[in-house]
Amino acid sequence: MGIEVQSRPFVPRPSLAGLSTAELLALLADARTEDATKIEALRALNGREPAAEGLIPLVPLLGTSDGCRPLTLLRQAVERLGALAVPAAHGWARDDRPWLAQMSADVLADHAGPEVLPGLVNELAEQWTARAWCGPDRTARRLARFVA
């Protein structure tokens, strides 16, 4: 015998892949759209060419309902925008939400010029000292961009 386990019935995720990019962006912009649906919209967008003009203004609106972190897959969507997100990231840096400010710092560190070198070196030193990282891959890649 074993322990009886109550399980929830399996409810398949709705696929939004058939929607147009404009329709996916409209779902993300709608405050009534549930987080799970927004995550699926981000999943569908991440499989397409980046939609910078439509997604960038929505990024600050795509935090979890408690405001503590970004929705799943948002970071990936922003990373795919690349340097196109840099102008908006300057504004995100001043936001009170730590997740948005961190996303801004990441975008700027990935695409800024040599002015970020002192901060990256300090970040690497802090990671080394604290031994609180799973490896300085991201910081090391950012630094490596400046090696000729």
Backbone torsions as a table, in degrees:
resi	resn	phi	psi	omega
1	MET	NA	175.6	179.9
2	GLY	-151.1	-172.2	178.7
3	ILE	-89.9	131.1	178.6
4	GLU	-75.2	130.4	-178.2
5	VAL	-115.9	129.0	174.6
6	GLN	-80.4	125.1	177.7
7	SER	-120.3	151.4	176.7
8	ARG	-85.2	145.7	177.4
9	PRO	-64.6	143.5	-179.8
10	PHE	-70.0	125.3	176.4
11	VAL	-117.1	111.9	-177.9
12	PRO	-65.3	146.4	176.6
13	ARG	-70.6	139.1	176.4
14	PRO	-72.9	137.3	177.3
15	SER	-88.3	128.2	178.4
16	LEU	-104.9	8.2	-175.4
17	ALA	-60.0	-26.2	-179.3
18	GLY	-78.8	-9.2	-179.6
19	LEU	-80.8	153.0	176.5
20	SER	-73.6	164.0	177.1
21	THR	-59.7	-41.0	178.5
22	ALA	-61.4	-40.0	178.9
23	GLU	-67.8	-38.9	177.8
24	LEU	-64.5	-43.1	178.7
25	LEU	-64.6	-35.7	177.3
26	ALA	-64.7	-39.5	175.7
27	LEU	-61.1	-43.2	-180.0
28	LEU	-65.4	-34.1	-177.7
29	ALA	-77.7	-21.9	-175.5
30	ASP	-78.7	117.5	-179.0
31	ALA	-63.8	-19.5	-179.8
32	ARG	-83.7	-11.4	-179.7
33	THR	-71.3	132.2	179.7
34	GLU	-68.5	152.3	-179.6
35	ASP	-55.8	-41.6	-178.7
36	ALA	-60.7	-38.7	178.5
37	THR	-70.3	-38.7	177.6
38	LYS	-63.6	-38.9	178.2
39	ILE	-63.6	-40.8	177.9
40	GLU	-66.5	-34.9	176.0
41	ALA	-65.4	-40.8	176.3
42	LEU	-64.3	-39.3	177.6
43	ARG	-59.2	-46.0	179.9
44	ALA	-65.1	-41.8	179.1
45	LEU	-65.2	-35.8	-179.1
46	ASN	-66.3	-15.2	177.2
47	GLY	-92.9	6.3	-176.7
48	ARG	-123.4	177.3	172.9
49	GLU	-62.1	140.4	-179.7
50	PRO	-57.4	136.0	179.8
51	ALA	-104.9	68.2	-171.9
52	ALA	-56.6	-48.5	-175.0
53	GLU	-60.6	-34.9	-178.5
54	GLY	-87.3	-34.8	-174.3
55	LEU	-82.7	-39.7	-173.7
56	ILE	-53.4	-47.8	179.9
57	PRO	-67.8	-17.7	-178.8
58	LEU	-86.6	-18.6	-174.0
59	VAL	-50.6	-48.0	-179.7
60	PRO	-62.9	-18.6	-179.2
61	LEU	-89.7	-4.0	-170.7
62	LEU	-105.7	42.6	171.7
63	GLY	-93.4	166.7	176.9
64	THR	-64.7	162.8	-176.1
65	SER	-59.9	-26.1	176.9
66	ASP	-85.9	-5.3	176.8
67	GLY	75.7	8.5	-174.2
68	CYS	-87.7	-20.5	-177.4
69	ARG	-156.4	165.0	177.7
70	PRO	-75.1	156.4	173.5
71	LEU	-60.9	148.9	175.3
72	THR	-54.5	137.9	178.2
73	LEU	80.4	-6.7	177.7
74	LEU	-66.3	-44.5	-179.1
75	ARG	-57.4	-43.9	179.0
76	GLN	-62.0	-42.2	179.7
77	ALA	-63.2	-40.5	179.4
78	VAL	-69.3	-41.2	177.6
79	GLU	-59.8	-36.8	179.6
80	ARG	-67.4	-23.7	177.9
81	LEU	-70.5	-25.2	178.0
82	GLY	61.7	-137.8	-175.4
83	ALA	-65.2	-17.9	178.4
84	LEU	-62.7	-23.1	-179.0
85	ALA	-86.1	-8.8	-174.7
86	VAL	-58.2	-50.3	-179.2
87	PRO	-56.6	-43.5	179.9
88	ALA	-68.5	-34.4	-178.4
89	ALA	-60.9	-30.7	176.6
90	HIS	-61.5	-38.1	176.5
91	GLY	-72.6	-39.6	179.1
92	TRP	-61.9	-29.3	-177.2
93	ALA	-61.3	-26.1	-178.1
94	ARG	-91.4	4.0	-176.5
95	ASP	-76.3	150.0	180.0
96	ASP	-77.8	-16.3	-179.7
97	ARG	-81.0	117.8	-177.7
98	PRO	-56.2	-36.9	-178.3
99	TRP	-64.9	-36.9	-179.0
100	LEU	-75.1	-39.6	176.5
101	ALA	-63.2	-39.0	178.0
102	GLN	-67.4	-39.7	177.6
103	MET	-62.2	-39.8	176.4
104	SER	-61.0	-47.3	179.9
105	ALA	-59.9	-39.1	179.1
106	ASP	-65.3	-46.2	179.6
107	VAL	-60.7	-47.0	-177.8
108	LEU	-66.0	-39.2	179.0
109	ALA	-67.1	-33.3	-179.7
110	ASP	-75.5	-23.8	-170.8
111	HIS	-130.5	4.4	-178.8
112	ALA	-85.8	176.0	-179.8
113	GLY	-90.1	-165.3	-174.9
114	PRO	-63.4	-10.1	178.2
115	GLU	-63.9	-17.9	-180.0
116	VAL	-87.2	-6.9	-176.9
117	LEU	-54.8	-49.0	-179.7
118	PRO	-58.4	-40.3	179.1
119	GLY	-66.0	-39.1	179.3
120	LEU	-67.2	-40.2	178.3
121	VAL	-64.7	-41.9	177.3
122	ASN	-63.2	-41.4	179.1
123	GLU	-61.3	-44.1	179.3
124	LEU	-63.6	-41.7	178.8
125	ALA	-64.2	-41.2	178.4
126	GLU	-64.5	-41.4	178.9
127	GLN	-62.9	-41.4	-179.6
128	TRP	-64.9	-45.6	-178.3
129	THR	-65.1	-46.2	-176.2
130	ALA	-76.1	-20.9	-174.9
131	ARG	51.2	34.9	-175.5
132	ALA	-104.4	20.3	-178.0
133	TRP	-120.5	159.7	177.2
134	CYS	-92.5	15.7	-176.4
135	GLY	126.3	137.2	-175.0
136	PRO	-84.1	34.0	-174.6
137	ASP	-52.8	-52.2	-176.3
138	ARG	-62.5	-47.1	-179.9
139	THR	-64.4	-42.1	179.3
140	ALA	-63.3	-40.8	177.8
141	ARG	-63.3	-40.0	179.3
142	ARG	-63.9	-41.5	177.4
143	LEU	-67.1	-38.6	-176.8
144	ALA	-63.5	-23.2	177.8
145	ARG	-59.5	-24.9	-174.4
146	PHE	-95.0	0.0	179.0
147	VAL	-89.3	126.8	-178.0
148	ALA	-89.5	NA	NA
